Structures are given as structure tokens and as C-alpha cells.
Amino acid sequence: MDYLGRIGHLIRDARKHRGWTQAQLAEVLSTSQSAVNRIERGHQNLSLDMLARIGEALDSQIVSIGSGPAHLRVHGPTTLHGSIEVKTSKNAGVALLCAALLNRGRTTLRRVARIEEVNRLLEVLDSIGVVTRWLNDDNDLEIIPPENFDLDSIDADAARRTRSIIMFLGPLMHRLPAFALPYAGGCDLGTRTVEPHMTALRRFGLEVKATEGSYQAEVHSGVSPTRPIVLTERGDTVTENALMAAALSPGTTVIRNASSNYMVQDLCFFLQRLGVGVEGIGTTTLRVTGRDSIDVDVDYAPSEDPIEAMSLLAAAIVTDSEITIRKVPIEFLEIELAVLEEMGFRYELSEEYLAQNGHTRLVDLSTQRSVLHSPIDKIHPMPFPGLNIDNLPFFAVIAAAAQGKTMLHDWVYENRAIYLTELNKLGGRVTLMDPHRVMIEGPTHWSGAEVICPPALRPAVVVLLAMLASKGTSVLRSTYVIHRGYEGLAERLNELGASIETFYDHGV
């Protein structure tokens, strides 16, 4: 395929990942749907300006000119060695940035993941009057709120480039009688996305309407829940929004069917530091005793990221390497490790110790060379304490290293499983059964190839990990999506003995 055709495919995939139609992308670009159609089919010459505008609209680095790693070149096969420390949770960091809006005092967050999603949120916070400052090379971050938030000056572009903006609803409803928040996506997508949040937050007096391009929020004062809130889905961000709404709501709020996932637990521990009463942490029923106001200087360190720990674990397994992964949040990987044990994976764990937040249990995990076989049953995710939905894609590359056939059932996302078939370009045998299920046959003899980065974060990393085990040279093009969720992943893998180079094109 010619280069324009490859760019067209990349634009189409990024658009679909956003949930946009061609017409919606055309509207943002001030062009016609037929022009977008031609672009996606590779039948339209593109200026650098248009490429930059498309990339900005879709929050996907289509082509990088002059700076920043656009592509990765991987030399394999690799054997990893040494030890590596897991970084703090990006999802907890994002939730805590939003929760800092509850506090009129100074919030200091320790070792915050310095990723693109966090950068976008900081741009939004700065635009509404919040003073944020990186304190040192350890990524400690200081957040000082203004007396009054200036929502009229909100950086709409940055807001539309983060999926976390919806978590501003819970904190801001206590500070403003009415406000608007920009969001990415058309009206239908917006309504569908915000509905579980609306159901929960309405009980606190918040009415939200998803109009074209923004959430219009109006607060009815003096309203508080009179009976338990039952969440219609056990979602992480829905639970976090309900928690933040309850934190400044007088009396005790009971939240049922709450997510007990790692980022929700970190938020609960942070709220306790703010003086909010939270009982039931780690269960699906939370009791929150709110405060009239919060004005404290608080210092908090989110725990380590179980998804990054799983990424590193998968890297060791696919390359048949022995490494030590330090600061693994074990309670959020126990099911994954049980499945791996069933497949023949061997490892050793250190004694448990506590994370800096004083609650989360950590271990050091040492991988051992293992002969894997497929599991007896299919592998599928469940809400915590089940196998984490974000960890499911890593089992695709692990299953490809195992003897036999493994079925993965990705029932939560409509189309994410499709991206796992990209492993076939490197020699994998992945069969798409339907939009939710793939069958993987192993073991795999990986061989180098050039692949355009899938627009979904975890499948993109899975392709990179397969490249580590591939014979010869591989190229992964347009890797911006990986930078959204990982800080310096290629460089850190190189420290373990990988050979990954970043490079970019000086033209189209």
C-alpha cells in the first residue's frame, strides 16, 4: 500500500476509536464528508497543516515532523535481564487531579505519571485558574486552587483531548450553580457515555445535558441522597464521580455496586486524608460521610500501576526472560497470576510490603523461564477482583507463546479484539471469531515486520512486546497512543536489554 493509503487507514482507525462518524470529523475540520472519505481511502493529497489538524482533532499523532518520537524500530529477538520498578498508576493520578478540585488548600501528589493524559488535564486546570507546578525530577506535583474557578476560560481543545474531563462534574457541582464542560464526540456518543454518571449525580441535585460538543450542567442546591445510590454499571469513573460528589455532601451517602478497582481505592484513601469518612474500601458498598468544606494542605502518593506491572510481566514471558519487577501491587494481579500459573508460568514473590500510600500491598516479582500451554477455559475479564479488563490484551501475546489454542473473550469493548489480529503481521495465528472473541494458536515463531500502531493503547503495547520476540527488525509506526498511557516505555525496556530506537520522518 502507498504511503497516502497507509495514512488514510491510520486516520480511519483513529476516527473509529474516537467513536466519530466521517461527518463529525468533517465538521471539526471545516470540510466535507466526501473529502474525509477520500482522505481515508488514500485518494487525497494532504498538506502538513491538514495532517496536523487531523491529528489534533483525533488526538492521534498521524505524522510527526521534526520533534518527538513518532515511530519505533525494534531489533530482535531480545532476552531481557535485570530489574525494573513499576511506576505509579496513571488512572489513579488522573482521578486525584480531578479530586484536588474538592480541596481549597494545597494538594501535593507524589510521583505522578508524566503522560499525555495528565498533561492535557493540567492544561485544563491551568486554564480555569488552578496553579499547578512540577516540584522535582521525581514528578511530584503541587496543585493550588483559585478562590473561584473560571470556567469561561476553559481550554476547550485540551478538554476535548482527555477522556477524564467527565470527572470534573462531581467536584465542580459543589462550587458552581451552572457550568459547561467540553467533550469529544457527537451528541449520541456523549449521551451514552454520560448516562450512568447522570443517574448517580442527579441524586445530588446535578442535571447534565449532553449537547453537541459539551456537557451543560445545572445544580439544584440542597439536594442530597435520601437512600443508597445503586450504580447501573460498576464503572471506575462513575464510582469516582459519585465519591467526589458525596465528599462535599452533608450526611452519609451509601454507594452500592461501586467499583473496588485500584484507582477507586487510591481515591478513597486520598479522600480520607482530606477528612472525608469512607468505609467499605475494597468492597462494592461504600459509605461516605461528607464535609461542608475541605481546606487542608494534603500530601499523597498514589500506588503503583498494576497494568504497567502486567505489561512488564508479558514482556518477560514473550521473550522467555528472567527479570525482577519491583513494587508490583499484588492484590490487583492475583487472578492474572493464577491464570498464568495454570498455563505453566513459574515465578517467585518477595514478602509483601506497603506502598507509599500506606495501604496497597506490594511485592517484588521474579520471572522464571517457563514452558507454557493454553489454559483449560477461555480467558475473560471481570470487575475487580476479577481479571482486569485492561490486562486482557496482554494475554493475546502470552497465549501466542503457549502450546495450544486459547480463546480470549473481550466482552466489554465492541471492537478492541479486532486490533489483536495485528499480531498476525509478525507471524501470530490470531483468528477473529466475532467483534468480542479471538482464538490464538501457539507457539509462535515471531518474525519482524512493519506495523502501523493500533489506535487502542493496550493492543498497541501488545504489538510492541511481540516485536521484542521477533526475529530481525520491526517498525511500529505512529506510536503517540502509547505515550498517552506509558512514560518512557521504550527507554525503560532498553534498560532491561531491549534494542528499541525512536525515529521520526522529516517529511510526508
N, C-alpha and C positions, 0 to 999 in steps of 0.2 A: 504493500500500500504506500502511496506517495505521502509526503510529509503533511500536506494540507488535509488529506484524508484522515491521518492519524490524529491531527489536532481536532478535526471535526468530531471524531469518535470521543476524544477526551472531553470536549465541550458538552456533547450529548450526555455522557455518563455523569459529569458533574451537575448538569441541569437536573437529571432524573434523581440524583442523590439528594438534591435540594427539595424535590417534590414539585418542581415548576413545570408548567407547560411551555411549549415554544412561544406561545403568545405572551406569557408572563415575562419571559426573558426579553422578548422583543420590546415590550413596554418599558422595561428598565433601561434598555439600550437606545430607546427612541428610534427604533427601526421597525421593519415589518416582519410578520411571522414567516413570510416566504424567504426573506433574507436569512433568518435564523436557520430555516430548513436547508438552504443552500450551503451555509457555513458548516452545518453538521454533516452534510454529505460530502464535504471537501470540494465543493464546486464554486467557492467564493474566495477570491484573493483577500487577504487580511492585512491591514496596516498594524504596526506595533501599537498604535494608540487604541485601535479596536480590540486587539488581544488583551491589552492591559485593562480595558473597561470590562470585557467579558470576565476576565479573571477576578476583578474586584467584585463584580455583581454576584458571581458564583462562589466567591471566597475560595478559589482554587487557582494556584499558580500555573496557568496554562503554559507559558513560556517565561523564562527568567532571562533578563538582559542585564549583563554587567555585574550583578552582585547577587549573593545568596545562592546556596546550593539548590540547583534545580533538579539535578539528576545524580544517581549513584552508580558507580562502576564497581562490581564485586568480583574479586578473583577467588576461585575456589578449586577444589574443596578445602574447607577450613577445619582445623581442630582447635577448639578453644581451650584455654587454661587460665589458671589464676582465680582471683576472687573479685566480686563486684558488689556494690551496695545499692539497694533499691532506693529510688528517690521517693519523695512524699507524693501522696495521692493528688492527681490533678483534679479529680471530681470533688474531693473534699476542699481543696484550695479554692475552687470556683464557688462552692456553696458558702464558704467562710467569708469570701469577699462580699457576697451579697448580704450575709448576716451582719457584717460590720456596719451596715446602714441602720441597724437597730440601735447602735451604741452612739451616744453623743460624746463619749470620751475617745481616747486614743486606743486604737487596736493595733497590736504588733503580732504579725503572723510569721512563724519561723520556717525557713527552708521551703518557701513557696515554689511550686513547679513553674519555671520560667518558659512557658509555652505560648503559642499564638492565641489560644483561647483566653488565657489570663491577660495577655497584652491588650486584646480587644476590650475586655471588661474594664481594665484600668483606664483606657481611653474614654469609655462611657462615664466612669466615676469622676474622672478629672473634669469632664465637660459639664457635669451638674454641680460642681463646686467642691467635690471631695479632694483633699490633698493627699496624694499617695507618693511614697518615696522608698526606693530600694536602699537599704541601710548598708549592705556589705556584699562581699562575694559569696556569702552563704545563702543568698536570696532571702534574707529577712526583709519583711515589707511592713512599712508603717502606714496606717490609714487614719486620717483625721477628718471628720465630717464638718461641713459648714453649719451655721446656725439654721439656715434654710436651704433646701435643695432647689436648684434652678433647672427644672425640667424643660423649660422653654429653650434652653441652650443645649439640650442633649445632642451628642454626636450620633446622628441617626445612622450614618454609614457604618460606624463601629458597632452600633447596637444590632444592626441587621446582619452583621458578620459573626455574631455569637449566638449560640442556641440557648445560652444561660440567661438571657435578658428576662425571661418569664419569671425568674426567681427574684426579681425586683418587686413583684406585686405584693408579696407577704410583708416585707419591711416598709415599703413606701405608703401602704394604705394607712399606717399609723401617723404619717407626717403630713399628708396632703389630702384635702377633701375630694379632689378630682385630678387626674393626670392622664397623659397618653404615653405609651411606650411603643417605639417602632419595633417591627419584627420582620423577618424574612419569610416570604411565602405569600401565596394568594389567599383569598378570603376563605375558601373551602378548607385548605390545609390549616389555616390559622384557627378556625372554629374547632376543627377536630383536635388539634394539638392542645388548645386551651380548655376544653370542656371539663376534664377531670379536675383541673385547677379551679375552674369557676365553681364547680359543685362544692368543693371544700371551702373556698374563700367566701362564698356567698353567706355562709353561716356566721361570718364575722362582719357582715354588712358591706362586702365589696361586690359590686356589679361590674362585670367586664364584658364589653362587646368587641369582637374581633372584626374590625373594618378592613378595607383594603390597605394593608401596609402598617396597621398599628392596632394596639390594644387600647381601647378607651375605657378607663377605669373611673368609677364613681363610688364614693364611700358614704354609707349611711351610718352616722355616728350612734353610739350607744347600743349597738347590736353585738351580742356575744352568744356563743352556742349554749343552748339550754339542755341539750342531750348529746351523747357521743357522736363524733363525726365518723362516719364509715366511708372510707375512701373506695371509690368504684374500681380503681386499679391500684395495685401495690407498687406504684411507681416511686422512684427515688426523688425526682424533683417535685412531684406532687406532695409527698410526705414532707420534704424540706420547706415548701411554701406554707403548708399548714402549721408546721412547727414555728416558723418565723412569725406568722400571723398570731399564733397563740402566745408567743413570748411577751407581747405587749398588750395582751387582752386580759383584763382583770378576772380573777377567779381561776378555776381549774378546767382545762379543756381535755377531754379524752379523745384520742385519735385511734380508731380501730382499722385493721388491715393496713397498718403502716409498714413501709419498707424498713427492714432492720439491717440494710446493707452498710458497707464500711463508711461511705461518705455521710450517711444519715447519722451513724453513731458519732463520727467526729463532730458533726454539727451539734448533736445533743450535749457532748462534753463541753463544747465551746459555750453553748447557752448556759450551762451550769456555772461556768466561770463568770458569766455576765450577771449571775444572781437569779436566773430563772430556774424554777424547780422542774426537773424532768425525771420521771420514774418509768421503768419498763424498758430501758435502753437494751437493745439486742433482741427485743420481742416485737410482736406485731400489734401490741397495745401500749400506747404512750400516754402518760398523764402529765400534762404541762400546767404548772402554776405560774401565770404570767405576772409581770410587774407593770406599774403605771408608767414608769420611765426607766431608762437604762443610761447611766452616765458614769462609766468606770474606765479606768485605764487597765487594759487587759493584755496579757501576753500568752499566746497559744501556739502550739506546734502540732499541725496535723500529722497523722500517722502515715506510714509508707503505703505504696500503691500495690495492691495485690495483682492488678492486671499487668503492671510492668514486671512484677516478680514472675508471673506466668509467661510473659514474653521471653524473659531470660532463661527460664526453665525449658521452654520449647526450643530455644536456640541451642542449648546444651544437648537436648535429645536428638534433634535432627542432624547435628554434626557429630553425634556419638562422642561427646566430650565430657571430661570431668572438671567441673568448676565449683566454686563455693559462692552461693548467693546469700549475702548478708542482709539482715533486717527484713526478713520475709514475714508479713502479717499472717501467721499460720491459720488463725481461725477462719480466714476468708479464702483459704486454699485447701481445706481438709477434704472436701468432696473431690476436687480435681486430683489430689494426690492419691485418694482411694481408687479412683478410676485408673490412674496411671499404674498403681501397684497391681491391679487386676490384669493390666496389659503386660506386666513383667518388668516394670521400671524399678530400679534399685537406687536408694538414696539414703543419706544419713542426716539426722536433725540434731542440732545442739540443744542444750537446755533452754527453756523459754525465758525470756526477759521482757521487760515492759518498754513500750515506745515512749517517746518524749512526752506524749500527752498523758502518760501515767495510767493508761487503761489497756491499750491494744497489745495483745501478746505477739511477740516477735521470736523468730528463730533464725539461725544460720543453717542453710540447706546445702549439702554437698551432693552433687550428682555423681552417679557411677555408670560406667559403660554397661549397657543392658541390651538384651535381645528382646524386642517387643513383639507381641502378637495382638491381633484385633480383639476387642472386648466381646463378651458374650452378647450383650444387649446394645441397642443404639445409644448414642451419646446425645443428651439434650439438656438445655438449661432450665433452671427453675429459680424463683426468687430465693434470696438468702434464707436459710443456709444451704440451698441447693447450688449446683454448678452455675457459676456466674455467666450471664449472657455474653458479656464482653470477652470471656475466656473461651467460648465455644470455637471460634475460628482457629485458635491455636491447635486444637485437636485435629484439624484437617492436615496440617503439615506433620503432626506427630503420627497420625494414622497412616500417612503415606510412608513413614519409616517402619511401620509394623507389618508383620506377616499376616495376610488375610484381608477380609473385607470389613470395613467399618462404615456404619451409617450415622451421619450427623443430621439432627433434626432441629433446624433454626426456626422455631415456630413463632418467635416474637416479631421478626422483621420480614417484610414482604419479599425483598429481593436480594438481601445480603448474601445468601448462599450462592447466588449466581457468580459472584466475584471469586469464589474459591476455585472455580474451574480455570482461572488464570494459571493455576499450578500445572496444568497440562502443557503449557508452553515450555516448561522446564523438565518435562518428562513424567509428570504425575499422571495418574489414572483416576480422574475425578469425574464421575457421571452425575449430571443434574437430573434428579428424579422428578422434581417439581420445584416451584419457587422457594420451598422451605427445606427440601431434603437433598443431600448429596450422598453418593456411595463412593467410598475411597478404597482403592485396592493397592496393597503394598506387598513387599517393599519396593521402593522406587530407586531407579538409577538416574539421579538428577544430572542434567546437562545444561550448560549455560545458554541463555537466550536474552533477547531484548524484550522488555515488557513495559507497557505504559501503566503507571501506578493506578490501581483501582481507586475510585473516589471515596471509598469507605475505609476508615482508619485501620481497624484490626486486620481485614483481608490484605491491605497494603503491606503491613508489617509481616504477615504470614508469607507473602511472596518474597520479601527481603530475606527472611530466615531460610527459605528453600534455596535461595541463591547462595547462601553461605555453604550449603552442602553440595552445590552443583559443580560439576567438572568444567573447568575453563572459565571464560569471562562472561559475566552477565551485566546487563544495564537495566536499571529501573528508572524510568523517565518521569519527571514532574512529581516530585516527592513532597510537595507542600503539605499534603494531608497528614503525613507522618509528623511534621513539625507542629501540627495542631495539638497533638496529644503526647509527644515524647520530646524530652530535652536532650539533644545531642546523642541520639541513639546510635548512629553510625560511628561516631567517635568513641563511644563507650564500648561498642563491640570490638573496635580496633584495639582497645586496651586489653582485651581478652585474647588477642591474636588474630582477629579477622583482618581481611585486606579489602577495605572499602574506601574508594575515593569519591569525593564530591566534585562535580564539574558542572559547567553551565554553557549554554550556547551563546555565541556573540551575534547571533542573527537568527532569522526565522528560516 
